[in-house]
Amino acid sequence: MKDRFNFSFDIRIGLHAGNVIYGDIGHSEYKSQTVLGDTVNVASRLEALNKKTNTQFLVSDEIYNLVGSSLSVNKKVITRLRGKSEKMTAYSVLGFRISDPILEIQKSFDHVLEYNPHWIESYIDKLKNFTMGNATSDQVKGEKESSISQAEFLNSIESIIEKLGNPISLKKEVSKLADIYQSLGIAKKDFPKLVPILLSTLRENLPSEWNPSLEAIWTQVITDLTIETIES
């Protein structure tokens, strides 16, 4: 939160895994979705336990068994939660041992926007040069100058970055980006050639943070997205 929005606040989180009852509760004029069950109660009590243990994020043994190898923990808590006869183990989570690639992409993209809010202009110019370089002289003479809204293009890319990790929502945004590329006269078969162009633009607008690790993450994500745009 601090890195992405320059804002921070204290919260307590309790996380547990198990079966729940999920559905709409209320009457015909007003309903709300909710989850019920023992799993929810345990998560709620873990959240409250943070106050006693001076922690912020506690996960149950069930969660730790599933993803513990990816977590950095600093405290193991053995406790008996209210309403439970047996003791259980909880772990205080500090973060991930290995950085989350989606978070790295989102964070670095925010920094690109901070460094140069108009970076999209440079990218569009490069795309137009690419189009001219790949068109025959007859095509150049016969085609009208493609008009594209910079705001529309930027919003499309921002939406994709925001929805990384959400395949259903991402598919729709990727399709929009494919339409924008095609409106510039770029055929789907040429989409893979755009990967180094976008990478170079990002690199130019993130000079202090760009490194081989970040480039590898961006390359993988852009390549995967390019495949999706071709298939959209």
GULUMTOR-693617 format. One record per residue: chain; x, y, z of N, C-alpha, C in turn. Coordinates in Angstrom, 3 decimals, always signed. Atoms other than C-alpha are relative to their C-alpha. Example, Ala and Ser with C-alpha at 12.3 -4.5 7.8 and 13.67 -1.06 7.14 Angstrom:
% residues 2
REC  vonu       npx       npy       npz      capx      capy      capz       cpx       cpy       cpz
REC     A    +0.890    -1.190    +0.000   +12.300    -4.500    +7.800    +0.900    +1.200    +0.000
REC     A    -0.820    -1.190    -0.060   +13.670    -1.060    +7.140    -0.770    +1.090    +0.730
***
This chain:
% residues 232
REC  vonu       npx       npy       npz      capx      capy      capz       cpx       cpy       cpz
REC     A    +0.829    -1.198    +0.000    +0.000    +0.000    +0.000    +0.873    +1.261    +0.000
REC     A    -0.896    -1.149    -0.074    +2.824    +2.383    +0.894    +0.700    +0.219    -1.330
REC     A    -0.720    -0.109    +1.265    +4.713    +1.612    -2.330    -0.909    +0.455    -1.131
REC     A    +0.882    -0.275    +1.131    +1.686    +1.825    -4.623    -0.737    +1.322    +0.132
REC     A    +0.862    -1.165    -0.161    -0.327    +4.670    -3.095    +0.559    +1.060    +0.950
REC     A    -0.616    -0.933    -0.939    +2.068    +6.429    -0.687    -0.918    +0.270    +1.186
REC     A    +0.942    -0.116    -1.111    -0.416    +5.747    +2.078    +0.042    -1.304    +0.785
REC     A    -0.048    +1.223    -0.802    -0.373    +3.304    +4.964    -0.928    +0.119    +1.201
REC     A    +0.812    +0.044    -1.209    -2.554    +2.253    +7.870    +0.143    -1.390    +0.613
REC     A    -0.141    +1.269    -0.710    -2.568    -0.515   +10.462    -1.274    -0.822    -0.124
REC     A    +1.138    +0.907    +0.082    -4.818    -3.519    +9.949    +0.371    -1.315    +0.680
REC     A    -0.218    +1.342    -0.519    -5.239    -6.980   +11.447    -0.696    -0.979    -0.940
REC     A    +0.543    +0.996    +0.927    -5.793   -10.050    +9.274    +0.078    -1.382    +0.634
REC     A    +0.010    +1.404    -0.394    -6.794   -13.594   +10.160    -0.401    -0.832    -1.201
REC     A    +0.255    +0.794    +1.204    -6.697   -16.266    +7.465    -0.046    -1.484    +0.348
REC     A    +0.196    +1.423    -0.251    -8.003   -19.819    +7.604    -0.590    -0.623    -1.258
REC     A    +0.519    +0.684    +1.184    -8.952   -22.427    +4.981    -0.953    -1.110    +0.417
REC     A    +0.963    +1.050    -0.293   -11.945   -24.743    +4.936    -1.306    +0.241    -0.736
REC     A    +1.307    -0.121    +0.643   -15.533   -25.209    +3.816    -0.824    +1.114    +0.642
REC     A    +0.881    -1.058    -0.491   -18.023   -22.353    +4.117    -1.364    -0.131    -0.671
REC     A    +1.319    -0.140    +0.623   -21.674   -21.684    +3.409    -0.042    +1.395    -0.602
REC     A    -0.036    -1.282    +0.702   -21.921   -18.933    +0.802    -1.338    +0.239    -0.689
REC     A    +1.255    -0.285    +0.683   -25.027   -17.189    -0.454    -0.543    +1.371    +0.343
REC     A    +0.682    -1.269    -0.255   -27.460   -14.277    -0.357    -0.840    -0.123    +1.261
REC     A    +0.805    -0.031    -1.219   -29.028   -13.355    +2.951    -0.788    +1.304    +0.018
REC     A    +0.841    -1.190    -0.057   -31.920   -10.942    +3.401    -1.372    -0.283    -0.559
REC     A    +1.334    +0.165    +0.566   -35.383   -10.327    +2.029    +0.016    +0.393    -1.471
REC     A    +0.066    -0.192    +1.448   -36.568    -9.782    -1.536    +0.465    +1.385    -0.447
REC     A    -0.362    -1.362    +0.390   -35.906    -6.017    -1.528    +1.453    +0.337    +0.311
REC     A    -1.402    -0.275    -0.334   -32.468    -6.128    +0.047    +0.697    -1.298    +0.378
REC     A    -0.784    +1.197    -0.275   -29.976    -8.968    -0.075    +1.482    +0.351    +0.004
REC     A    -1.451    -0.176    -0.006   -26.294    -9.182    +0.702    +0.659    -1.369    -0.014
REC     A    -0.732    +1.258    +0.059   -23.769   -11.889    -0.027    +0.859    -0.148    +1.247
REC     A    -0.785    +0.231    -1.200   -22.070   -13.465    +2.944    +0.495    -1.432    +0.042
REC     A    -0.498    +1.357    -0.224   -20.155   -16.520    +4.120    -0.179    -0.338    +1.475
REC     A    +0.248    +0.454    -1.363   -20.939   -18.549    +7.226    +0.716    -1.321    +0.240
REC     A    -0.563    +1.302    -0.330   -19.460   -21.494    +9.055    +1.174    +0.091    +0.949
REC     A    -1.093    +0.064    -0.963   -16.718   -22.626   +11.390    +1.281    +0.615    -0.556
REC     A    -1.205    -0.570    +0.619   -13.995   -21.604    +8.911    +0.027    +1.515    +0.154
REC     A    +0.109    -1.454    -0.137   -15.233   -18.015    +9.004    +0.249    +0.410    +1.450
REC     A    -0.176    -0.321    -1.421   -15.362   -18.051   +12.805    +1.468    -0.079    +0.415
REC     A    -1.418    +0.149    -0.342   -11.780   -19.313   +13.079    +0.805    +1.172    -0.554
REC     A    -0.712    -1.132    +0.609   -10.528   -16.624   +10.659    -0.247    +1.278    +0.795
REC     A    +0.348    -1.187    -0.773   -12.364   -13.960   +12.657    +0.735    +0.021    +1.340
REC     A    -0.667    +0.055    -1.305   -10.861   -15.149   +15.941    +1.520    +0.121    -0.128
REC     A    -1.427    -0.218    +0.254    -7.380   -15.259   +14.436    +0.276    +1.490    -0.192
REC     A    -0.145    -1.452    +0.200    -7.861   -11.657   +13.358    +0.030    +0.712    +1.351
REC     A    +0.053    -0.630    -1.320    -8.799   -10.700   +16.930    +1.228    -0.349    +0.840
REC     A    -1.167    +0.452    -0.769    -5.860   -12.695   +18.317    +1.230    +0.868    -0.261
REC     A    -1.137    -0.871    +0.321    -3.441   -10.314   +16.569    +0.234    +1.047    +1.081
REC     A    -0.120    -1.053    -1.009    -4.174    -7.730   +19.244    +0.742    -0.502    +1.231
REC     A    -0.648    +0.571    -1.182    -3.050   -10.053   +22.046    +1.448    -0.393    -0.272
REC     A    -1.343    +0.495    +0.329    +0.014   -11.371   +20.226    +0.896    +1.078    -0.613
REC     A    -0.756    -1.120    +0.574    +1.120    -7.951   +18.919    +0.481    -0.328    -1.415
REC     A    -0.286    +0.335    +1.396    +0.989    -9.191   +15.326    -1.039    +0.681    -0.884
REC     A    +0.946    -0.617    +0.933    -0.824    -8.027   +12.190    -0.664    -1.010    -0.930
REC     A    +0.507    +0.949    +0.997    -1.327   -11.105   +10.036    +0.258    -1.413    +0.509
REC     A    -0.113    +1.373    -0.491    -2.009   -14.550   +11.486    -0.701    -0.962    -0.954
REC     A    +0.608    +1.041    +0.830    -2.646   -17.653    +9.398    -0.038    -1.296    +0.803
REC     A    +0.155    +1.270    -0.701    -3.827   -21.022   +10.595    +0.987    -1.040    -0.523
REC     A    -0.858    +1.104    +0.424    -1.914   -24.287   +10.355    -0.413    -0.513    -1.374
REC     A    +0.495    +0.463    +1.302    -4.132   -25.228    +7.396    +0.571    +0.847    -1.137
REC     A    -0.565    -0.895    +1.015    -2.993   -22.175    +5.441    +1.501    -0.228    -0.127
REC     A    -1.456    +0.167    +0.016    +0.624   -22.701    +6.434    +0.399    -1.286    -0.719
REC     A    -0.295    +1.264    +0.680    +0.529   -26.303    +5.212    -0.151    +0.125    -1.512
REC     A    +0.242    -0.180    +1.434    -0.737   -25.086    +1.829    +1.065    +0.868    -0.664
REC     A    -0.886    -0.978    +0.656    +1.575   -22.126    +1.149    +1.157    +0.447    +0.888
REC     A    -1.022    -0.424    -0.953    +3.990   -21.972    +4.074    +1.383    +0.174    -0.586
REC     A    -1.335    -0.096    +0.596    +7.044   -22.508    +1.887    +0.224    +1.333    -0.703
REC     A    -0.110    -1.292    +0.686    +6.282   -19.181    +0.177    -0.055    +1.177    +0.965
REC     A    +0.209    -1.072    -0.965    +5.737   -17.212    +3.390    +1.222    +0.234    +0.879
REC     A    -1.011    -0.364    -0.990    +8.147   -15.368    +5.636    -0.725    +0.245    +1.319
REC     A    +0.683    -0.131    -1.291    +7.031   -15.811    +9.259    +1.024    +0.307    +1.086
REC     A    -0.919    -0.353    -1.087    +8.520   -14.472   +12.475    -0.468    -0.473    +1.364
REC     A    +0.503    +0.434    -1.298    +6.371   -16.014   +15.184    -0.973    -1.158    -0.176
REC     A    +0.917    +1.136    -0.034    +4.598   -19.271   +15.929    -0.809    +0.102    +1.287
REC     A    +0.883    -0.189    -1.149    +1.596   -19.009   +18.231    -0.838    -1.257    +0.204
REC     A    +0.855    +1.139    -0.345    -0.043   -21.960   +19.984    -1.067    +0.516    +0.957
REC     A    +1.074    -0.610    -0.771    -3.431   -20.992   +21.333    -1.255    -0.863    -0.041
REC     A    +1.318    +0.634    +0.025    -6.923   -22.185   +22.151    -1.017    +1.103    -0.267
REC     A    +0.955    -1.034    +0.369    -9.493   -20.080   +20.351    -1.315    -0.192    +0.742
REC     A    +1.298    +0.051    -0.674   -12.796   -19.226   +21.961    -0.946    -0.935    -0.748
REC     A    +0.936    +0.942    +0.601   -15.311   -21.999   +21.358    +0.650    -1.283    -0.481
REC     A    -0.721    +1.189    +0.439   -12.608   -24.575   +20.594    +0.577    -0.734    +1.211
REC     A    -0.515    +0.783    -1.122   -11.613   -27.411   +22.915    +1.479    -0.327    -0.157
REC     A    -1.394    +0.359    +0.250    -8.270   -28.151   +21.259    +0.825    +1.231    -0.373
REC     A    -0.901    -1.086    +0.365    -5.268   -25.914   +20.863    +0.314    -0.061    -1.498
REC     A    -0.379    -0.046    +1.412    -4.256   -24.789   +17.382    +1.238    +0.873    -0.158
REC     A    -1.217    -0.754    +0.288    -1.137   -23.335   +15.815    -0.285    +1.072    -1.043
REC     A    +0.117    -1.098    +0.962    -1.019   -19.986   +14.058    +1.387    +0.581    -0.239
REC     A    -1.299    -0.557    +0.375    +1.828   -18.202   +12.302    -0.157    +1.471    -0.365
REC     A    -0.003    -1.424    +0.322    +2.617   -14.501   +12.089    +0.752    +0.214    -1.313
REC     A    -0.565    -0.161    +1.342    +3.242   -13.596    +8.446    +0.562    +1.408    -0.189
REC     A    -0.632    -1.282    +0.313    +5.663   -10.844    +7.441    -0.139    +0.349    -1.475
REC     A    +0.090    -0.233    +1.441    +5.375   -11.283    +3.684    +0.359    -1.266    -0.747
REC     A    -0.386    +1.132    +0.828    +6.460   -13.517    +0.834    +1.516    -0.142    -0.026
REC     A    -1.434    +0.239    +0.137    +9.881   -15.134    +0.679    +0.472    +0.359    -1.403
REC     A    -0.300    -0.327    +1.395    +9.820   -14.760    -3.087    -0.980    +1.080    -0.434
REC     A    +0.868    -1.109    +0.391    +8.467   -11.533    -4.563    -1.098    -0.474    -0.945
REC     A    +1.145    +0.316    +0.845    +5.064   -11.737    -6.208    +0.170    +0.734    -1.330
REC     A    -0.241    -0.672    +1.287    +5.595   -11.057    -9.945    -1.098    +0.978    -0.387
REC     A    +1.098    -0.914    +0.344    +2.145    -9.489   -10.358    +0.142    +1.302    +0.780
REC     A    -0.188    -1.202    -0.813    +2.806    -7.105    -7.479    +1.179    +0.817    -0.505
REC     A    -1.168    -0.706    +0.536    +6.226    -6.257    -8.942    -0.364    +0.762    -1.272
REC     A    +0.445    -0.658    +1.230    +4.605    -5.455   -12.295    -0.836    +1.232    +0.333
REC     A    +0.897    -1.103    -0.344    +1.898    -3.289   -10.739    +0.753    +1.144    +0.669
REC     A    -0.759    -1.029    -0.712    +4.323    -1.460    -8.466    +0.911    +0.770    -0.957
REC     A    -0.916    -0.677    +0.923    +6.855    -0.732   -11.205    -0.762    +0.818    -1.036
REC     A    +0.794    -0.768    +0.961    +4.113    +0.381   -13.604    -0.482    +1.309    +0.625
REC     A    +0.376    -1.230    -0.701    +2.886    +2.871   -11.005    +1.160    +0.988    +0.002
REC     A    -1.177    -0.867    -0.024    +6.431    +4.210   -10.814    +0.287    +0.583    -1.388
REC     A    -0.133    -0.531    +1.360    +6.540    +4.567   -14.607    -0.916    +1.209    -0.171
REC     A    +0.968    -1.097    +0.113    +3.422    +6.740   -14.421    +0.446    +1.215    +0.812
REC     A    -0.492    -1.107    -0.825    +4.989    +8.811   -11.642    +1.178    +0.692    -0.680
REC     A    -1.202    -0.551    +0.631    +8.252    +9.262   -13.550    -0.350    +0.789    -1.255
REC     A    +0.386    -0.676    +1.243    +6.596   +10.189   -16.850    -1.455    -0.329    -0.330
REC     A    +1.420    +0.251    +0.263    +2.782   +10.450   -17.008    -0.336    -0.071    -1.489
REC     A    +0.257    -0.035    +1.446    +3.088   +10.932   -20.793    +0.802    -1.055    -0.758
REC     A    -0.826    +1.021    +0.641    +5.130    +7.800   -21.499    -0.725    -0.668    -1.168
REC     A    +0.778    +0.671    +1.044    +2.291    +6.438   -23.653    +0.209    +0.675    -1.353
REC     A    -0.256    -0.710    +1.258    +3.056    +9.131   -26.258    +1.213    -0.601    -0.707
REC     A    -1.217    +0.591    +0.567    +6.523    +7.675   -26.757    -0.289    -1.386    -0.563
REC     A    +0.322    +1.352    +0.452    +5.103    +4.165   -27.047    -0.805    +0.034    -1.297
REC     A    +0.820    -0.106    +1.209    +2.510    +5.203   -29.633    +0.859    +0.427    -1.190
REC     A    -0.893    -0.427    +1.086    +5.187    +6.992   -31.685    +0.834    -1.175    -0.508
REC     A    -0.791    +1.165    +0.401    +7.299    +3.837   -31.671    -0.853    -1.001    -0.779
REC     A    +0.895    +0.924    +0.707    +4.299    +1.758   -32.745    -0.282    +0.497    -1.412
REC     A    +0.250    -0.562    +1.335    +3.594    +4.127   -35.634    +1.232    -0.167    -0.892
REC     A    -1.227    +0.213    +0.773    +7.240    +3.944   -36.720    +0.127    -1.460    -0.415
REC     A    -0.025    +1.430    +0.312    +7.004    +0.167   -36.532    -0.949    -0.309    -1.152
REC     A    +0.991    +0.227    +1.054    +3.874    +0.224   -38.687    +0.512    +0.496    -1.346
REC     A    -0.534    -0.561    +1.242    +5.518    +2.476   -41.274    +1.133    -0.869    -0.539
REC     A    -1.130    +0.812    +0.422    +8.602    +0.281   -41.328    -0.400    -1.347    -0.548
REC     A    +0.459    +1.304    +0.456    +6.550    -2.844   -41.955    -0.991    +0.088    -1.146
REC     A    +0.967    -0.167    +1.088    +4.243    -1.349   -44.597    +0.726    +0.242    -1.316
REC     A    -0.554    -0.277    +1.324    +4.922    -1.262   -48.322    -0.327    +1.439    -0.365
REC     A    +0.243    -1.389    +0.399    +5.044    +2.105   -50.087    -1.430    +0.185    -0.477
REC     A    +1.383    -0.100    +0.469    +1.670    +1.381   -51.722    -0.958    +0.046    +1.181
REC     A    +0.868    +0.005    -1.173    +0.139    +0.623   -48.318    +0.043    +1.342    +0.708
REC     A    -0.152    -1.282    -0.676    +1.539    +3.814   -46.838    -0.787    +1.080    -0.726
REC     A    +0.721    -1.003    +0.771    +0.076    +5.873   -49.677    -1.503    -0.196    +0.098
REC     A    +1.428    +0.283    +0.062    -3.265    +4.141   -49.566    -0.715    +0.058    +1.325
REC     A    +0.641    +0.031    -1.307    -3.872    +4.151   -45.845    -0.031    +1.386    +0.620
REC     A    +0.122    -1.256    -0.717    -5.116    +7.083   -43.810    +0.734    -0.106    +1.332
REC     A    -0.670    -0.037    -1.294    -3.320    +8.144   -40.683    -0.943    -0.538    +1.075
REC     A    +0.826    +0.585    -1.051    -4.612    +6.046   -37.800    -0.143    +0.996    +1.144
REC     A    +0.230    -0.890    -1.136    -6.190    +8.105   -35.079    -0.308    -0.854    +1.215
REC     A    +0.218    +0.771    -1.214    -6.059    +6.777   -31.557    +0.067    +0.930    +1.200
REC     A    +0.019    -0.801    -1.208    -6.894    +8.299   -28.216    +1.067    -0.509    +0.958
REC     A    -1.039    +0.391    -0.950    -3.880    +8.297   -25.924    -0.622    -0.448    +1.321
REC     A    +0.670    +0.349    -1.258    -6.228    +8.206   -22.936    -0.606    -1.393    -0.084
REC     A    +0.608    +1.320    +0.183    -8.034    +5.176   -24.346    +1.066    -1.095    +0.043
REC     A    -1.097    +0.966    +0.039    -4.750    +3.376   -25.006    +0.558    -0.221    +1.406
REC     A    -0.556    +0.093    -1.347    -3.387    +4.167   -21.544    -0.970    -0.695    +0.946
REC     A    +1.005    +0.643    -0.855    -6.644    +3.155   -19.851    -0.043    -1.507    -0.237
REC     A    +0.014    +1.420    +0.329    -6.530    -0.169   -21.681    +1.167    -0.724    +0.665
REC     A    -1.182    +0.622    -0.607    -2.989    -0.928   -20.508    -0.114    +0.000    +1.522
REC     A    +0.168    -0.072    -1.454    -3.751    +0.249   -16.966    -0.985    -1.059    +0.490
REC     A    +1.003    +0.998    -0.391    -6.821    -2.017   -16.832    +0.586    -1.405    -0.026
REC     A    -0.635    +1.315    +0.091    -4.755    -5.002   -17.943    +0.936    -0.222    +1.186
REC     A    -0.923    +0.113    -1.133    -2.088    -4.331   -15.306    -0.779    -0.211    +1.298
REC     A    +0.818    +0.092    -1.215    -4.777    -3.913   -12.655    -0.640    -1.376    +0.145
REC     A    +0.750    +1.258    -0.041    -6.523    -7.165   -13.602    +0.883    -1.238    -0.163
REC     A    -0.888    +1.161    +0.038    -3.452    -9.398   -13.770    -0.347    -0.926    +1.165
REC     A    +0.392    +0.938    -1.044    -4.312   -12.531   -11.824    -1.486    -0.270    +0.025
REC     A    +1.446    +0.220    +0.108    -8.013   -12.288   -12.739    -0.310    -0.356    -1.453
REC     A    +0.094    +0.416    +1.407    -8.276   -14.331   -15.977    -1.287    +0.409    -0.699
REC     A    +1.280    -0.308    +0.638   -11.973   -13.656   -16.613    -0.058    +1.469    -0.414
REC     A    +0.017    -1.434    +0.312   -11.724    -9.855   -16.409    +1.115    +0.362    -0.969
REC     A    -1.164    -0.308    +0.832    -8.315    -9.866   -18.089    -0.276    -0.283    -1.473
REC     A    +0.273    +0.396    +1.381    -9.599   -11.604   -21.218    -0.694    +1.116    -0.773
REC     A    +0.736    -1.089    +0.646   -11.978    -8.734   -22.003    +0.921    +1.181    -0.293
REC     A    -0.904    -1.136    +0.179    -9.280    -6.088   -21.525    +1.045    -0.291    -1.073
REC     A    -0.983    +0.389    +1.010    -6.783    -8.006   -23.663    -0.596    +0.123    -1.399
REC     A    +0.684    -0.115    +1.287    -9.337    -8.116   -26.476    -0.071    +1.461    -0.449
REC     A    +0.036    -1.433    +0.324    -9.667    -4.309   -26.292    +1.363    +0.472    -0.504
REC     A    -1.345    -0.406    +0.406    -5.901    -3.910   -26.545    +0.316    -0.512    -1.403
REC     A    -0.213    +0.552    +1.342    -5.814    -6.187   -29.593    -0.675    +0.880    -1.047
REC     A    +0.718    -0.886    +0.928    -8.404    -3.930   -31.258    +0.765    +1.304    -0.215
REC     A    -0.764    -1.249    +0.110    -6.273    -0.860   -30.510    +1.222    -0.205    -0.888
REC     A    -1.168    +0.285    +0.839    -3.170    -2.444   -32.021    -0.402    -0.117    -1.471
REC     A    +0.443    +0.178    +1.383    -5.121    -3.415   -35.119    -0.457    +1.317    -0.612
REC     A    +0.404    -1.313    +0.514    -6.513    +0.125   -35.409    +1.207    +0.815    -0.449
REC     A    -1.241    -0.653    +0.424    -2.886    +1.226   -35.766    +0.592    -0.665    -1.242
REC     A    -0.475    +0.689    +1.191    -2.522    -1.143   -38.699    +0.965    -1.129    +0.287
REC     A    -0.904    +1.088    -0.381    -0.643    -3.833   -36.779    -0.773    -1.315    -0.017
REC     A    +0.667    +1.295    +0.108    -1.648    -7.365   -37.731    +0.346    -0.872    +1.204
REC     A    -0.224    +0.868    -1.157    -1.971   -10.032   -35.055    +1.295    -0.795    -0.118
REC     A    -1.222    +0.790    +0.183    +0.899   -11.985   -36.578    +1.249    +0.792    +0.392
REC     A    -1.139    -0.848    -0.359    +3.151    -9.003   -35.780    +0.012    +0.382    +1.483
REC     A    +0.059    -0.364    -1.419    +2.093    -8.683   -32.121    +1.265    -0.404    +0.771
REC     A    -1.222    +0.362    -0.748    +5.161   -10.645   -30.859    +1.149    +0.985    -0.203
REC     A    -1.062    -0.965    +0.267    +7.391    -8.004   -32.470    -0.141    +1.260    +0.862
REC     A    +0.230    -1.182    -0.833    +5.856    -5.413   -30.133    +0.587    -0.159    +1.401
REC     A    -0.518    +0.251    -1.352    +7.282    -7.057   -27.002    +1.248    +0.833    +0.296
REC     A    -1.194    -0.813    -0.302   +10.769    -5.463   -27.247    -0.261    +1.502    -0.058
REC     A    +0.317    -1.433    +0.088    +9.190    -2.116   -28.187    -0.574    +0.495    +1.322
REC     A    +0.582    -0.385    -1.290    +7.100    -2.003   -25.013    +1.043    -0.080    +1.106
REC     A    -1.051    +0.141    -1.012   +10.025    -3.253   -22.935    +0.957    +1.189    -0.019
REC     A    -0.942    -1.119    +0.101   +12.332    -0.528   -24.241    -0.633    +1.291    +0.509
REC     A    +0.691    -1.205    -0.471    +9.704    +2.144   -23.524    -0.086    +0.012    +1.519
REC     A    +0.058    +0.093    -1.458    +9.247    +0.914   -19.959    +1.379    +0.233    +0.610
REC     A    -1.366    -0.144    -0.502   +13.019    +0.713   -19.471    +0.427    +1.470    +0.006
REC     A    -0.363    -1.415    +0.105   +13.463    +4.314   -20.625    -0.683    +0.845    +1.069
REC     A    +0.774    -0.796    -0.948   +10.832    +5.514   -18.174    +0.049    -0.547    +1.426
REC     A    -0.221    +0.508    -1.352   +12.031    +3.554   -15.157    +1.506    -0.208    +0.199
REC     A    -1.462    +0.160    +0.044   +15.794    +4.223   -15.266    +0.639    -0.424    +1.315
REC     A    -0.655    +0.285    -1.277   +16.572    +3.994   -11.552    -0.351    -1.372    +0.563
REC     A    +0.447    +1.267    -0.577   +14.649    +0.785   -10.824    +0.188    -1.196    -0.927
REC     A    -0.059    +1.108    +0.960   +15.090    -1.257   -13.998    +1.231    -0.859    +0.252
REC     A    -1.101    +0.931    -0.226   +17.223    -4.348   -13.464    -0.326    -1.311    -0.715
REC     A    +0.242    +1.256    +0.726   +17.615    -7.821   -15.028    -1.177    -0.808    +0.542
REC     A    +1.103    +0.758    -0.594   +15.158    -9.381   -12.572    -1.348    +0.576    -0.413
REC     A    +1.255    -0.646    +0.381   +12.435    -6.820   -13.297    -0.261    -0.169    -1.489
REC     A    +0.171    +0.188    +1.445   +13.057    -7.100   -17.039    -0.485    -1.414    -0.309
REC     A    +0.424    +1.384    +0.218   +12.656   -10.879   -16.831    -1.482    -0.173    +0.329
REC     A    +1.412    +0.091    -0.391    +9.320   -10.497   -15.026    -0.884    +0.655    -1.053
REC     A    +0.789    -0.712    +1.012    +8.022    -7.914   -17.506    -0.014    -0.770    -1.319
REC     A    -0.079    +0.745    +1.265    +9.235    -9.981   -20.473    -0.959    -1.181    +0.013
REC     A    +0.878    +1.163    -0.094    +7.371   -13.058   -19.251    -1.466    +0.411    -0.052
REC     A    +1.399    -0.445    -0.046    +4.156   -11.161   -18.500    -0.446    +0.538    -1.357
REC     A    +0.371    -0.570    +1.297    +4.173    -9.216   -21.783    -0.107    -1.094    -1.056
REC     A    +0.049    +1.110    +0.961    +4.920   -12.386   -23.748    -1.285    -0.800    +0.170
REC     A    +1.244    +0.737    -0.267    +2.033   -14.219   -22.062    -1.218    +0.791    -0.475
REC     A    +1.122    -0.842    +0.424    -0.296   -11.272   -22.705    -0.073    +0.083    -1.522
REC     A    -0.030    -0.059    +1.462    +0.828   -11.124   -26.333    -0.655    -1.236    -0.601
REC     A    +0.632    +1.241    +0.470    -0.187   -14.747   -26.813    -1.514    +0.103    +0.139
REC     A    +1.444    -0.144    -0.218    -3.594   -13.908   -25.344    -0.622    +0.973    -0.993
REC     A    +0.550    -0.957    +0.961    -4.047   -10.900   -27.649    -0.128    -0.636    -1.378
REC     A    +0.064    +0.682    +1.296    -3.301   -13.069   -30.674    -1.196    -0.945    -0.039
REC     A    +1.093    +0.974    -0.056    -5.861   -15.631   -29.521    -1.356    +0.649    +0.242
REC     A    +1.274    -0.658    -0.331    -8.497   -13.031   -28.603    -0.835    +0.262    -1.250
***
